[in-house]
Amino acid sequence: MKPKDPSLNKPVYSNEEIFQAIFVVNKHAKTALDPSELYSLKRQAILKLIEKGIAKKVGLHFSNNPRSSKQQSDVLIACGDFFFHIPPLKEDFKLLPHLGVLENSHRNPKVSMSLSYAKKILHHYLGIVKVKTNSDLKIGYNHRRNNPGQQFRPSAFLSNSTFTFPSEPIRKNKGKLDK
């Protein structure tokens, strides 16, 4: 038997699929509790596209959401029909024209793709192998609900409680009403 070439099993994604995956990752990063992984994935993919000549830096825009300063600029990247912003490097200020304030007239095309599939595409494109760790496992309420062998148990506080509700409602100004 011939050994199988591992590169034959890998799917090949088009540039458009990669652009869409970056768009989905960026969209989810804006509302994520810990967006650092998603923004890092977006930035690495865009820099690789620029390196290959597929995407290009257009210019600098003033940021809509500057951090602690009053003005901050972001690099505008063109990827096919999609436009993205990434933080600038020092040389970007010397090499790229400043385009001023961002105009909201352009919208990226609508994309229908799940975040997990978008991450899969970008991990494959970047050659990142994701290894599952214990921290990747779900914990909390959703984990219990998805685990059919485990049944809901009321807390020990509720089962051992001797608290009973009063028959008459408690009022703060009870003495004043009786007079």
Stockholm file with secondary structure:
# STOCKHOLM 1.0

chainA/1-179         MKPKDPSLNKPVYSNEEIFQAIFVVNKHAKTALDPSELYSLKRQAILKLIEKGIAKKVGLHFSNNPRSSKQQSDVLIACGDFFFHIPPLKEDFKLLPHLGVLENSHRNPKVSMSLSYAKKILHHYLGIVKVKTNSDLKIGYNHRRNNPGQQFRPSAFLSNSTFTFPSEPIRKNKGKLDK
#=GR chainA/1-179 SS CCCCCHHHHSCCCCHHHHHHHHHHHHHHHTTCSSTHHHHHHHHHHHHHHHHHTSSEEEEEEECSSCSSSSCCEEEEEEETTEEEEECCCHHHHHHSCEEEECCTTCCCCCCCCCHHHHHHHHHHHHTCCCCCCGGGSCCSHHHHHTCTTCCCCCCHHHHTCCCCCCSSCCCTTHHHHHC
#=GC SS_cons         CCCCCHHHHSCCCCHHHHHHHHHHHHHHHTTCSSTHHHHHHHHHHHHHHHHHTSSEEEEEEECSSCSSSSCCEEEEEEETTEEEEECCCHHHHHHSCEEEECCTTCCCCCCCCCHHHHHHHHHHHHTCCCCCCGGGSCCSHHHHHTCTTCCCCCCHHHHTCCCCCCSSCCCTTHHHHHC
//
